[in-house]
Amino acid sequence: MRVLMIHLQKEEDLQTVSSLLIELGLFSTAIVDGEGVENIGVTQDQLFASFQNLFGQGSAYNRTLITPVPDMDTVHMFLHLCEGQGLDFKKANTGWVLSFPCDFFVGAEDAI
């Protein structure tokens, strides 16, 4: 078993990714609403605010999807389906995907 994490930087990609995860039968996916550390830093520290003025403001949108997957083949299938929908995580301002082995899991069998 593995953990698949998908970090999205564009709101319009959430529906596409959610649909693909459902298509793959990954119903135990959690969607976490977040905020980038740069946004927090800017509001808390004047030094970081000056960096924002210098380099411009990044995207405030941030969603991370976390789901257990049975194997690496499922991860590759997810990426293949994303490419078929025109979603390329290698492009800037899209987000990222990572997967790692899960050494411990407690939950119902149908959670994976």
N, C-alpha and C positions, 0 to 999 in steps of 0.2 A: 504494500500500500504506500501511496505517496500523498503529499499535500500539494495542491495547485493554488498559487496565488496570482491574481490578475489585478494589476493596478491601472486604473483608467484615468486619463486626464481630460477626456471630452465627454460631456453629458450624453451626447447623441450616440455614443458607442455602448452605453449600458444596455439598451434594449437588444441590440444585436448580440452582445456577449451573453446576456441572460437567455435568449432564445437558443443559442448554440449549446449552452450548458444543459438546458432542458432536453434538447435533441439528443444529447449524449447520455441522458438519464441521470445527471448529477443534480439531484433534487435537494441534497443537503448543503447547498451553497449558502454561505452567509455573505451579505453585502454590508460593508462597513463604510459609513460616511466619515470622511476625514478632512483634514486641512493640512496643507504643507507646512513644514517647520519654518519656511521662509516667511509665510504669512503671519505666524505667531511672533516670530522674531521682530518683524517690522513694527508690529503694534506695541511691543514691549520695550524695544531698545532703539534709541535715536540713531545710534551708529548704523544699525541694520536699515533703518528708514532711509538714511543717506545713500546706502548701496542700492536700494530700490529706485531712488530717484536717478541714480547713475545708470543702472542697467535695465530699468523698466520693470513693470509688474508682471509676474507670471500668472498662470491660471489658478484661480481659487478652487476650481472643481477638482474633486479627488474622491474616487470610490475604489475600494479594494474588495475583491471577491475572494473568498477562501473556501475551498472545497476539498474533501478527500476524494482521491481517484485511485482506481485499482492498480494501475501500472503506467509505465512511461508511454506505452502505445496510446493510451487515452489522451495524454498530454499532446503527443504529436498529432493525433486526430483533431483535437481542439484547435491547434495552430493551423492545420490544413483547412479546417472549416472557416476559420477567421480570414485566411487569405482569400478563400472563395467569396467572401462577403466584402472584400476590399479593405480589410482591417489588417494593417501591417505594423506590428509592434517594433519593427526596426526603424520606422520613421519617427522623426522628432515630434514631440508633443502628442504622442499617442498613449504612452504608458509603458508597462513592462509586464512580463510573465516570468514566474520562477516556479520551480518544482523541487521538492526535496523528499527524501525518504521519511516515512513516519514510523518510528520505532515503537510507539505506544499509542493505543487507541482503545477507548472504552465506549461502546455504543451499540445500538441494534445493528444486526447484520445488514439490513437494508439501507443503512446510512451511507454505504459506499456504493 
